[in-house]
Amino acid sequence: MLESFVANLAEWILGISNGEIMWVAFYAGLFVALMTSLGAMVAIFSKSLPEGGVDFALSFAAGVMIVASFTSLILPAIESTGSFAPAGIGIALGVLLIYAIDRFLPHEHLVKGYEGPKSMKDKLRKVWLLVIAVIIHNLPEGLAVGTSLVYNLEVGLVTTLAIGIQDFPEGTVVSLPLATIQKKRLQPIAMGVLSGFAEMAMVLLGAYFFSIFSWMLPYGLGLAGGAMLYVTVKEMIPEIYRGEKNETLITLGFFLGFYVMLFLDSMLG
């Protein structure tokens, strides 16, 4: 039933857009941006959010990203060419890309603290450093949606849905700590919305680039997968397990996200 719904939705989108992938990417990007924005609005109720909610949200997102990296990106890249080489090269490029951004772009994590050029540490406000860190996390997700849509519309729609679902708690992760630090509401919500539309921009960029250079798509799928894996393994998982936290709750959140993405992907099986 769900598989039929996805297939019918894919046909409907193609029908109203006359096959123009950029319109599809626009709607997909708008969806993930709106989901992030809705999650950011949780900051309005920040005083009543249960303890550990941020860590649970991050672990859920990590579970989704781990599965999506393989089922929507890396494995399709291998299957599309029948060779590991393009996917392997793409994965390496994705890791190097986020590593370079992580090293040379100033940003700050709530637990790990400041990262990037030391000379820039005191030149940006803490709020912007936190937002930049989340935008770095969102870039691979937007690229994943854009490239998967170009590869296969049904795979792209499932990826969009899964990324959108995990973007809701990620929007909360952006806005809630800022609301706690600043004792404000409007600005943290605006920052969360900004991170969502940065992700939308990557959806459009990824779809546009790989629809033109279609021969590079297997490399692009691998690149998006490698970038998501790097962010998940190097940034998100250490962040949520660091310090004295409820490890059982965090692990449950991870596997909930893992199962949600695996279930959505099984609709195409």
Salt bridges, closest charged atoms under 4 A:
ASP55 OD1 - LYS245 NZ 3.32
ASP102 OD1 - HIS107 NE2 2.72
ASP102 OD2 - LYS234 NZ 2.73
GLU108 OE2 - LYS126 NZ 2.58
GLU115 OE1 - HIS107 NE2 3.12
GLU115 OE1 - HIS109 NE2 3.30
GLU115 OE2 - LYS112 NZ 3.37
GLU115 OE2 - LYS234 NZ 3.56
GLU235 OE1 - HIS109 NE2 2.91
GLU235 OE1 - LYS112 NZ 3.48
GLU235 OE2 - LYS234 NZ 3.08
